[in-house]
């Protein structure tokens, strides 16, 4: 649950990948993916129940690969939401093959989607951009070696404090902490007993000395 699948920011794209008249195919452009688009309800809805595949490949109509010809390793869930600066969701992995790759550090994630690219210059967090993404609509989620969104957008594990595994471990810790008050109470009784016995011993010793 709550696994980052995308994020707000300025990212670099080659012109030939932008499907925008007027761009130079071999030029690198800074493209802004804004919060207003990732948090849009239609955008969020489009990323629910998407196929999770190994490496990018456009699926379905519009010159895409037929879904039946592509191995589907898992799926995004229906609990997709925006929590700045991330688009987050629950993920379900079915494939042991991809699970093994993730275990061997192929953990980064990248969304496949279509959108409108619009020439619009501006600045975000000190980075200039020339193009903005609008009307983002999902096609798939891909496991990749290096994602454009960086290491923050990856399959989480127990070290990331957000995965189900971590939550289960935390629940176990909470159960174990229930023993602490009992141990403290037991130690207090031991200490009280020790103090009481010491006081009696001191009294006996003083009486012996007075004799």
KANOR-V837282 format. One line per field, one symbol per residue. psi: psi as a letter, one per 20 degrees, with the letter a starting at -180 (. if undefined). burial: I if it has 16 or more other C-alpha atoms within 10 Angstrom, else O. A space follows every 50 residues. Layout:
psi->???
burial->???
This chain:
psi->qkppirqqapqpqqhijilopiqphjqpqoppoqhhghiphhgghijplq qoroqpppqbrlkrpphijppoiaqqaimprpopkqpqrqqpphphghhh gghkjmiqqppprqrpppooqappljpqqiqqpqlppqgrpqprgoqhia ihnrpqahiijirhgggghhhhhgghihhghghggghggggggggghggg ghggghhghh.
burial->OIIIIIIIIIIOIOIOOIOOOOIOOOOOIIIIIIIOIIIOOOIIOIIIII IIIIOOOIIOOOOOOOOOOOOIIIIIIOIIIIOOOIIIIIIOOOOOOIOO OIOOOIIIIIIIIIOOIIIOOOOOOOOOIOIIIIIIIIIIIIIIOOIIIO OIIIIIOOOOOOIOOIOOOOOOOOOOOOOOOOOOOOOOOOOOOOOOOOOO OOOOOOOOOOO
